[in-house]
Amino acid sequence: MTQSDGHAIHFSPVKETQVQGGGSLQLLQQQRGKARAGLFAGVPGTSREGKHLRGGPKAEPADASLRSPERGPFAKAPVAVPEPRGAGTQSSPPETPSRGSDKPSASPAEPSRLCSLPCSPPLPPYLLASRPPELPQPRHAAPAFFLGSDRVFSVKATSLPVQPESGSKHAGTQRAGGSSAGPGCRGGSGGTAPAGDGRAGSDRLHCPRRTGRARAGLRGGARERRRTPPSGPLLGRGVRRRRGGAVRGRGRLEERPAALPRSRTRVGRAGAHGGAAPARLRPAAPAPSPERGTRQSPGFPWLRAPDGSSGAVPPPAVAHAPAGEAAGELRARMPEAVRLRKRRSVLYSSAGGAAAQRGAGAAAPAPLLALALALRTLNCFLVQTSFVPDEYWQSLEVAHRMVFNYGYLTWEWTSSLRGYSYPLIFASMYKALQLLAKDNVQLLIWVPRLAQAVLAAFADVKLYSLVQHLENSETAKFVLFCQLCSWFTWYSCTRTLTNTMETILSIFALSYYPIKGSKMGNSCKYLALVALAIVIRPTAVIPWMPLVFSHFLQEQRKADLILYNCIPVGLVTVGTSLIIDRVFFGEWVLVQLNFLKFNVLQNLGTFYGSHPWHWYFTQGLPVVLGAHLPFFIHGCALAPRRYRVLLLAVIWTVLVYSTLSHKEFRFIYPVLPFCMIFCGYSLKYLKAWKKTAASFLLLSNLVPALYTGLVHQRGTLDVMSHIQQLCNHSQQSQAFVFILMPCHSTPFYSHVHCPLKMRFLQCPPNLTGNVSYVDEADVFYSNPLGWLNKEFYNDTLLPSHFILFNVLEQEISSFLALRDYEKIATVFHTHVPQGRVGSHISIYRRKTEMNYP
């Protein structure tokens, strides 16, 4: 017996009783099976067979001579039947005939010896706290008998008195080291025993026979029982634990705390052989009033005192000590609050490894977001050149007309090939500036671009968070480095192109895409972002086709994915787009269908140029990747298998666009972030050359980024500042600007912001099917001088200003000199003139009595 601070744990040897007859082995097996099924069903740390599991209490046998029948002396030795401590007489168990024996079985009226035993060993307080109030109410702790596979022994542990809580209906707290009767047990038939009497009827608890499915669960086979987790009392076969706190079994429903700690209490060798009790069984020193970080122990309404009142349970701390004295002494030493230790669970970890577990739910740090915002803002102001006409004519020009009611719409809007969803974003910004009376031309130019830069910064951080979640912080840093260093991303991400918004939405959608090992996957979110990208630019469906198809193949509930995700998201996004276009077009039109029909089915994009089928492989992708190309190829060979779907999306996109005649660099820009993931992998696995490779990437991308952002093709934007000065002139109504350049070479009213009369050469495609169709720009460049003489046959029709490339000056110089035009400014445009595009832009003004700037 061991005794420590009011806890008495008894290990008493079990007397052996000779079993009459020759069925000792069979009787032992039957009794052991009943004991395991009935007594140990709710014992934490043991299975239904009485086997010790990891984390549960385990007692060391005091005598190694007693062994299981399969291994030694019990094969033909008398059967050891446990006898309660303090029993006055020895009684033999009822004789149970072995198989094939002629001896009759025990009388049905004879009470079962097992039902006189207590039903469970002492339980920790956190397991007692989970018992429902309607369970039977034991009065005292009782001796617990263990019939294990190695030894038959008995344990008795007295419980500590309960400290009632003030203001609680069910005041009472069970401290560590306390004992309790097992589930489904009731007190003995003998009323209340004298204090300190361990043989009283209240120390003897009876096990009522289980009925219904609960009893059927106890009869399960050994194979089923081995799968039962060690989840505490009242949990039988078929138990399913839920994180919310409910534990469902076949026979009953029990409410559990949401964060139930695992039992780590063990009865060590010192406690089993008479030494000091383990430290966790000793009551803690008295503690002050509860502070922050402490939690009051809950009351146990099913624990009753010997007088029947609820509150403290005062069993004696020593076997024969008066209950009142022991209760008062131990109550004075009990703390009022228990400080809990925070633990982080790593259960249900997937096969993705520790990296996925570490990165789960990891948010990007604030300094990283601040860095990305600062870089993209700088990026925005360091890009002062023009790329393609669509960055103005498909966004800003349309938004300006929507808000200020003047401007110009190209043929794509008159033919319902473009939707108003994307220009509506910038129109809302323009409307806010108008309401604030801050709608000056500089804010109209820079506010949309700054908004685009902010979105690009968030997309960069989202890409970092995705890789950090899937891999680790080191890989994520290299991917972000590659993304920030990419010259083409620097050149394009702050422009008001539909391709830029498509790329940003693709990054956000990829962060919620259910890649293998990701715990941030959300089908509804990523499908909604993909649908929004398709509404803005219908060609966004091309890179996402293999990704969505791969998700569909991996999804187990395919019908739910279609019915509850794809269809609702599609209806909402397409319906919203239809309503917006109905408001501005004045009729119901599905612009996405018209766009795909024009560019893919009819392939009318060849009107603006055509390239060979291999152009994306030989020029497009190598130019867009730049110095990242060798790292991309190297990363494709190193990246894990789950990223093959991203590589498939890149290859699929390039192949599909290669089948179209009209090709541009910006078309494959949405798959560039996918390539940066593979480039980051390549940098991570470069051992000795890692710093050298990073320096090479930085320098090799910095030069083209700065050149294309500050030098190349900047003349078409600089010339608009000269035109904008006409708006401040007193003779503004008489000014007339004619832009003799390839169609849509410059922005228009969004960069002037005044109702100035302006004109440019038209170049709509052949929408009528006329075989001999030639647009206005081609007619002009075929004979510039003749076209001018024919168009301006009267001097009253002449514009006040001509704007043209220097390659055209020699051809129309006679016309300009004859009509009294003089050159007032020359603007640099590019170092690489080609075709109709010259290196400089010339501004000519007509000499009249009006003094134009």
C-alpha positions, 0 to 999 in steps of 0.5 A: 500500500502507498499513501501520499498526501491524503491519497491511499492506493492499495495493492493487495494480493489476491487470495487463490481459491481452488475451483472444483472440477476440471474446468479451471482453464475454461472458467478463467477464460470466461471470467476474464472475458466478462471482466474485460467486457464489463469492467474495463469498457470505460477505463481510460487507457485500456481497450475492451479486452483489458489491454493497456493502451498508450497513454492509459494507466498501467499497474505493475504486478507485484508477483511475477509468479502469476502469469497467464494460462498461455505462458505458465503456471495457470495452465493447470494451477488453481484459478485466482479469484479476486476477493474484495478487501476486508471481506469476512469470509472466502467464498468460491465462485459459482461452478461453470462447467467446461465444454463437454462437462456433465456438471450443471451450471450455476443456479440462475438465482445465484448472484453473479460474483462479477456484479459485486465488483466495482465497475472501473478503477479511479478516473481522472477529474477531467473524465469525471467532468464529462459525465452527464448528470443523469448517471448513477450517483456513487457515494464513496470510492471503491476498490477496483479489481483488475484482471489483466493479461499478466496479473490479477490484483486489486487497487483501491484509491480514495478520492479527495474531498470536493471543494464547493464553488461559490454561487454554483448550483452543483458545487464540487470539484474532483481533484487529481488522484480521486476515484469514482465508480464506473459507468452504470454502477450503483451503490450497494444495498446496505445504506451508509456505512460508518466513517472509515469502514472500507467494508461498508455497503457503500464501498460495494457497487453493483453493475446492472445488466446492460440492455439493448444495443449497449449490451450488444456492443459489448459482445462484439468480436475481438477484432472490432474491439481492438479498433475502439479508441481509448476515449474514456468512460461510457464509450463502447464499440462503434464510438465516433468522436466529434471535435464539437464536443459530442461523443456518439455511441450505439447505445447512448449520446454523451456530451464531451468538452471540445478540447479533452486532454489525453490521459497521461497518468500512470501508476508507476513501479514506485506506487505499485511496490510501496514507494511514494505516489507519482507527483501528478497524484499529489494535491497541489499547494493552495493557490490564490484566487483565480487569475487570468489564464486559470479555469475553475474546475467544474462541479459534479452534480452526480457526486453526493455526500454520505448524508445525501446532499450535493457538494464535497465527497468526504471519503477518508484519506487513510483507510480508518480515519474519520471522514470529517477530519480527513475532509477538512484537512484536505479541503484546506490544502486544495487550490481553488483554481487549476492552471491549464497548460496550452497544447497544440494538437497535431492530430489528423495530419495528412500525408502531405508531411510536416511542411503542410502542417506547419504552413496550414493557415499561415498568413503572410506577415505584415512587413512582407505585405508592406514591402510588396505594396511599396515595390508595386507602387514604385513599379507603377510610377516607373512604368511610363510607357505604352504597351498595347492600345487595349490598356486604354481603349478597353478600360479607361476610355470606356469608363470616362464615357460612362461617367463624363458622357463624352468620349469614344467607343471602338467598334468592339463596343458597338458590336457587343464584343466587350462587356462593361464589367471591367470598365465599371471598376474604373468608372466607380473610381472616376465617379468618386473623384467627380463627387469629390471634385478631384477629377483632374487629369492626373488623378484620372490617369494614376488612380486606376493604375495605383489600384491595379498596383495594389491588387498586384501586390496582394496577388504577390503576397497570396502567391507567397502564402500559397507556396509557404502553405504547400512547402515552407518559407524558404521555397516561398521566398524564392518564388516571391523573389522570382515573381518580383524580379520578372521583367514582364510582370514588372512591365505589365502588372500595373497596367489597366489591361484585361490580361492584367486583371485576369492574371491577378484573379488567377493567382487568387483563384490558385490560392484556393485551388485544392492542390494535393496537400493544401488545406486552404482549398475552397471549391466555391471561392476558386470557382467564383474567382475563375468565373469572374476572370472569365467575365472580364476576359473570356479567354481565361477559360483556357488556362483553367480548363485542365485545372478544373478538369483535374479537380473534377476527376479527383473529387469524390462527390462529383454531383455535389461539386456540380450542383452546389458549386459550379452551377450556383457560381456560374449562374450568379456571375453570368447573371450579374454580367448580363444585368450590367451589360443590359443596363449599358447596352440597352438590350440583353446580350451575352458578350462572352459568347460573342467574344469567343465566337469572334476570336476563336471560332471565326478567327477574325483577330488575324486582321490585326496580324498573324504569326506562325504556329511555333511563335509562342515556343520560339519567341513568345514564351522565351521573351516573357520568361527572359532570364527565368527560362533555364530556371523554369526548365530546371524547376520542372524537373525538380518540382513535386508531382502535385505541381504537374497540373500547373505545368500541364496548364502552362503547356495547354495554354501555349498550345491552344494559343498557338492554334490561333493566327493572331498572337501577342505576348500578353496572351500568355501572361496569366500563366507566368505566375505558374512558371514562377513557382517552378523557378523558385524551386530551381533556386531553392535546390541550387546549393553552391550557385544560389546567390550567384543565380539570384544576383544574375536574375536580379540584374538580368531582369532589372535592365529590361524592366527599367528600359521598357518601363521608362524608355521604350514606346513612351512618346505616345503618352508624352504627346498627350500632355501637349494636347492637354494644354489645349484644354486650358486655352481660351480658344479651346472650342476652335481647336482640332487635333488630328492624329495621323498615326496607326489607329489607337496608337495614343490614349484619348479623352481619358488622358485629356479630360476635356471635350476637345475635338479630336480625330484619328484614323479608323481601322475596324475589321471587316465585319460585313464580309465585303471582299474588297474592304479596306480600312481607313488607315490602310487607305491613308498609308497607301497614298498619304498625300493624295488622301490628305488633299482629298479629305481636306479639299477646303481650308475650313476643314483643316485641323489646327494640329497634326500629330504624326511619326517622323517616318511620315514627314517626308511624304506629306511635307509639301502638304504641310508647307502649303497649308502653313503648318509648323513643327512646334515639338518633337517627342521621343518614342522608341529606339527601335522604329519599324514600319509605320512607327517612327523613332519620334513623334512630331507635333505640327501647328497651323499658323493663324491669327489664333495663338495656340500653345 
